[in-house]
Amino acid sequence: MRLIVLTLGAAATLAACTEPAPPSAPTEPRPSPPARPEAPPTPVPADGCGAAERQDWVGRARSDLPAPPSRANWRIYETGQPVTQDLRPDRLNIEIDPDSQTVVRLGCG
């Protein structure tokens, strides 16, 4: 019994030492912060490799193609030949028909 009285007395003493909590005000929902406008994606040049101005090469013989300019990034491959799938917007892809050895397609990538 004595233990219960001492425990209650200690609890009352500790309760007197603490500050009372402020009365709780009704909480209003906080407005959500305005949405940040997303930056538009960086546009990839439609023709960063110059394929548009070389479309007249389609149908030309492989041997008639000019040498690539210095620092140019060209990939010449035959239809059906495995090529890497990495995207390089500045690279000119020249697809050659393996039978006729003529250009069948030009594109960037």
C-alpha positions as CSV (number, residue, x, y, z in Angstrom):
1,M,0.0,0.0,0.0
2,R,2.8,2.3,0.9
3,L,4.4,1.7,-2.6
4,I,1.1,2.8,-4.3
5,V,1.0,6.0,-2.3
6,L,4.6,6.8,-3.1
7,T,4.1,6.1,-6.8
8,L,1.0,8.3,-7.0
9,G,2.8,11.1,-5.1
10,A,5.8,10.9,-7.4
11,A,3.5,11.0,-10.5
12,A,1.7,14.1,-9.1
13,T,5.0,15.9,-8.5
14,L,6.2,15.2,-12.0
15,A,2.9,16.3,-13.5
16,A,3.2,19.6,-11.7
17,C,6.6,20.2,-13.2
18,T,5.6,19.9,-16.8
19,E,4.0,22.8,-18.7
20,P,0.5,22.3,-19.8
21,A,-0.1,21.7,-23.5
22,P,-1.6,24.7,-25.3
23,P,-5.3,24.2,-26.2
24,S,-5.6,22.6,-29.5
25,A,-7.1,24.8,-32.1
26,P,-9.2,23.3,-34.8
27,T,-6.9,22.4,-37.5
28,E,-7.5,23.6,-41.0
29,P,-6.1,21.6,-43.9
30,R,-2.9,23.2,-45.1
31,P,-3.0,24.3,-48.7
32,S,-0.7,22.2,-50.7
33,P,2.2,24.2,-52.2
34,P,1.7,25.2,-55.8
35,A,2.9,22.7,-58.3
36,R,6.2,23.5,-59.9
37,P,6.0,23.8,-63.6
38,E,8.2,21.1,-65.1
39,A,10.9,22.2,-67.4
40,P,10.2,21.2,-70.9
41,P,12.5,18.4,-72.1
42,T,15.5,19.5,-74.1
43,P,14.5,19.2,-77.7
44,V,16.6,16.9,-79.8
45,P,17.5,18.5,-83.1
46,A,15.2,16.9,-85.8
47,D,18.2,16.5,-88.0
48,G,21.4,16.8,-86.0
49,C,23.4,14.6,-88.4
50,G,22.5,16.2,-91.8
51,A,20.4,13.3,-93.2
52,A,17.8,15.7,-94.6
53,E,20.2,17.4,-97.0
54,R,21.6,14.0,-98.1
55,Q,18.4,12.2,-99.1
56,D,19.5,12.4,-102.7
57,W,22.1,9.7,-101.8
58,V,19.3,7.1,-101.7
59,G,19.7,4.9,-104.7
60,R,23.3,5.8,-105.2
61,A,26.0,3.1,-105.3
62,R,28.1,2.7,-102.2
63,S,31.2,3.4,-104.2
64,D,29.8,6.8,-105.2
65,L,29.5,8.0,-101.6
66,P,31.9,10.8,-100.7
67,A,34.4,10.3,-97.9
68,P,33.1,11.5,-94.5
69,P,34.3,15.0,-93.6
70,S,36.8,15.2,-90.8
71,R,35.2,14.8,-87.3
72,A,32.0,13.5,-88.9
73,N,30.3,10.6,-87.3
74,W,29.0,8.3,-90.0
75,R,28.0,4.6,-89.7
76,I,27.7,2.7,-92.9
77,Y,26.1,-0.8,-92.6
78,E,24.3,-3.3,-94.7
79,T,20.7,-4.3,-94.2
80,G,20.4,-7.1,-91.7
81,Q,23.9,-6.5,-90.3
82,P,23.8,-6.1,-86.5
83,V,24.4,-2.6,-85.2
84,T,24.4,-1.1,-81.7
85,Q,21.2,0.4,-80.5
86,D,22.8,3.4,-78.8
87,L,21.2,6.8,-79.7
88,R,23.6,9.3,-81.2
89,P,21.6,12.2,-82.7
90,D,24.8,13.5,-84.4
91,R,25.6,10.2,-86.2
92,L,24.6,9.7,-89.8
93,N,23.4,6.1,-90.4
94,I,23.7,5.0,-94.0
95,E,22.0,1.7,-94.8
96,I,23.3,-0.2,-97.8
97,D,21.4,-3.0,-99.7
98,P,23.8,-6.0,-99.5
99,D,22.8,-7.3,-103.0
100,S,22.9,-4.1,-105.1
101,Q,25.3,-2.2,-102.9
102,T,23.2,0.9,-103.1
103,V,22.0,3.3,-100.4
104,V,18.5,2.4,-99.2
105,R,18.0,4.6,-96.1
106,L,19.6,7.6,-94.4
107,G,18.8,8.7,-90.8
108,C,20.2,10.0,-87.6
109,G,21.0,7.9,-84.6
